[in-house]
């Protein structure tokens, strides 16, 4: 890609500065910011369909509950990959927690009663013999969403497992929209907007310092906008 070539040039200039003691400023080379016109997000109805599809893509009950909890927590709390992997059981039961994200900034995230319900079902399933080995694993961690490999049970859920679960969901649904943690974050912001939450409140929930950053996660629905426009102006008569 263009950015890969530009990055190579910048590293070459840094090398020249180090070896030949010349001053070539790599920062003058600006990377290309390519904004995609296609940005996926899901409505509440689509999220429910995705959660129903989990029962078809995951064979075992414990895996189904784990994926449902992962999707639900990310949808209602705008969590990144590393953040959701580190969420603890007590965080969800308390319905909120503080997390440290970019540049050591703190952000408060909230959960819902439905998250607690799915979590309790998931924890109850963990007390049963594990599929394939049919043994009960002893708890060794407080992470809410964990790995299920029989050799690494109770450890933090790895990135590759999350990607594999989402890939199976996308293959089953066969939709143009692809479910990822990033699309769930876009869905979080857009759902708040459609329920008439103030923009500044959405910005605070997402932890952004600039409203322009928050705006990249918001998507309009022209059908809803049309209904609202008709509601306001249909009474106007000449």
N, C-alpha and C positions, 0 to 999 in steps of 0.2 A: 504494500500500500504506500501511498504518498508519505504518510506519517512515519512509516518504518524507514524509508529512504532519508527523510529529514533527520530522523534520530541518529542514523548512521553517520551523517555528515556532521552533526553536532558532536558526536563522540570522537570523530576524526580531528575536529578542531581542538578539542580538549587534549587529545594526544599530541598534536603539534605544539600546543602551548607547553606541555610538560617536557617533551623531548627537545624541541628546538628553541625553547625560551622565547617564543613570539607571542604577541597579544592579538589573538583572534577571538572575538567575543561570540560564543555559541548562542547566547541568549537573544541575539539579534535575529536568529532564525526562528520564525514563528511556526508553531505546529498548526495544521489544518483542523479546524473544528467543524466536522461534518455532522450536521444534525439530521437525524432520520425523520422522514415524513410519516413513517409508520411507527406509532407507539401504542402498544397494546395496553388495554386495561379491561377489567371485567365489572359487569353490573352485579348487583346482589343476587339476581336470579341465576346468572352464569356461575357465580361462586357456589351456589347451592348445587347446580348440576355437576360441577367439578367434584364436590365433596361426595356426591352420590356415585360418581364414576370410580372413586377410590376403591370401592368394594369389588370392582371388576378388574382392577390392575394389581391389587395386592392379594395374595392367596391367604395369608394368615391374619387372624383377627388382630393380633398385637401390632402387625405392620400397618393394618388399615387405620387403627386408632392413632398410631404415631404420625402418619401422613396427614390425617384429618387435623390433628392438633397443630402440626407444623403450618399447614395452610391457614387455619383459623387464626392462630396467634400472629402470623405475619400480616394477615389481612386487616385485623382490628388494631394493630399496634405499630405499623410502619417500621418493621425491624429489618436490618441488614443481615447478611448471612452469618457473620461472626457474632452478631448480637443475639440472634435467635438460638444459636448453638450454645450460648453461655447462660441462657435463661434458666433460673432455678425453680424448683417446685414451689417454694414459698413465695417467690415473686408473683406467680400466677394466682396463688391462693390469697395473697394480699391485694390482688387486683391492680397493683401498680409496682413500679420499681424505677430506680435511677440507673441509667447506663451512661458510660463514658464513650463518646464516639470521636469524630474527627477533631484533631487538634486539642485533645483532652477536654472537650466541652461536655458538660453534663446535660442530659435530656431525660425528662420523665416520660415513661410510657405506661399506658393503662391497658388492662385486660377486661374481659367480660365474664359474666356468670356462665356463659356457654363454654368458655375456655376451661373453667373449673370443672364443669360437668364432663367434658371430654377427657381432661387430665385424670379425673378420678377413675373413669372407666379404663384408661390406659394403665394407671398404677395397679388397679385390681387385676388386669390381665397379666401384668408382670409377675404377680405372685403365683401364677399357674406354671406348670412345666413348659419349657420352651419348645417350640416346634423343632422337629428333626432329632434333637437330642433327648427331649422329654425329661429334662431336669430343671429344677427350680434354681435360678441364679440368685446369689446373695447380693443385696444392694451394697454398692461401694461408692456411690456418688449421689449428689443432690441435683444433677442436671435434669431438667424436665423432659427433654427429648434426647434420647440416647441411641447408641448403636446396638444392634441386635445380633452381631456375630457372636457365636458361642464362645470364642476365645477372648473377645473384647467386649463382653456385655457390660452395661452400665458406664461405658466410656462416652466421651463427647461424640456426637454424631458427626461423621466425616463429610466433607464437601461432595466427594464422589457419590456417596449414597443418596444425598439429596438430589443431585443431578440425575441419577439413574431413576429415581422415583418420578421425577417430573417428566423425564423422557418417555417413560411407560404411559403416563397420563396423556401426554401429547399424542402419542401413537394411537392410543385408544380413542380419544375424542376426535382426532382428525379434523381439527379446526384451523382456520387461518391464524387465530390468536394462539400464542404459545404461553403456557403458564410457566412463569419463573418467579423468583423472589422479587425481581424488579417490577414485573407486571402487577404483582400483589401490592407493591408500594404505590404504584400509580392508581390502583383501584381504591386504596385507602383514601388518598387525597380527593379523588373524584367523587367517591361516595359521600364524603363530608360536604363537599361543595353542593352536590345535588340535594342534600338535606338542609341547605340554607345555613350552614355553619359559616360564621364570619371569617373572611380571608386572613385577618390577623391571628385569629384563634388557630386556624389550620397551620399557619406559619409557625406559631409557638409549639404546636404538637409535633411538627416535623423538625423543629430545632434549627430552622434556617435564619440567618441574620439578614437576608435580603428577600423581599417579597418576589423578586424576579426569579429566584431559584425555586421557590414554591410553585410559581406559575407553570414551570416546566412539567409538573406532575398533574396539572389540572386539565381536564378534557371536557369539551362541550358536547351536549347531545342536542342536535338541531330539532328533533321532535319535541323535546321538553321545552326548548326555547320558543318554539312556535306556539305551543299551548300557552305559555306564560305571556307571550306578546299578545295573543288573542284575548286572554283574560283581562289584560290592562286596557286594550284599545277598542275592543268590540263594542263597548258602551258609547263610544264617541260617534255622534250623529251630526250631520250638517242640516 
